[in-house]
Amino acid sequence: MLLITHDVEEAIHIANRIIVLSIRPTTIQATFDVPFAHPRKLSSAPVQELRTAILRELGVDSYST
């Protein structure tokens, strides 16, 4: 299944792999595997580290949830 979202937390909560796309022309900028078992605790340190890495790749400073 392919799910397109702009919500990093939603992507981490649902996905097994997250693909970050570049601006136009669109290419795959980065790929992140999500190795955490379901259900995922989004407040856990490893999940927050992944969230920070994805936001950094997107050029966004980490923000509080």
C-alpha positions in Angstrom: 0.0 0.0 0.0 1.2 3.5 -0.7 0.1 6.3 1.6 1.0 9.9 0.8 1.0 12.3 3.8 2.6 15.5 4.9 2.4 14.4 8.6 5.7 12.9 9.8 4.2 11.5 12.9 1.4 9.8 10.9 4.0 8.3 8.6 6.0 6.9 11.5 2.9 5.6 13.1 1.7 3.7 10.0 4.6 3.0 7.7 7.3 0.4 7.4 9.3 2.7 5.1 9.2 6.4 4.6 10.3 8.0 1.4 11.1 11.7 1.3 10.7 13.4 -2.1 12.5 16.4 -3.4 11.0 19.5 -4.9 10.4 19.6 -8.6 11.6 17.7 -10.5 10.6 15.2 -7.9 13.1 12.5 -7.1 13.6 10.3 -4.1 15.7 12.4 -1.7 15.9 9.9 1.2 14.5 6.7 2.5 14.0 5.7 6.1 13.1 2.2 7.3 10.8 2.2 10.4 11.9 -0.9 12.4 9.6 -0.5 15.3 6.9 -3.1 16.2 3.2 -2.1 16.2 1.7 -0.5 18.2 4.3 2.2 18.1 4.9 4.5 21.0 5.5 7.8 19.3 7.0 9.4 22.4 9.8 6.8 22.7 13.4 8.0 22.2 14.2 5.9 19.1 11.0 7.1 17.4 11.8 10.7 18.3 15.3 10.2 16.8 13.8 9.0 13.6 11.3 11.9 13.6 14.2 14.4 14.0 16.2 12.7 11.2 13.2 12.9 8.8 12.5 16.6 9.7 16.2 17.4 9.2 16.0 15.8 5.8 13.0 17.9 5.0 14.9 21.1 6.1 12.5 21.6 9.0 13.7 22.3 12.6 12.4 19.7 15.1 9.3 21.0 16.8 7.3 19.8 19.9 4.3 17.6 19.5 
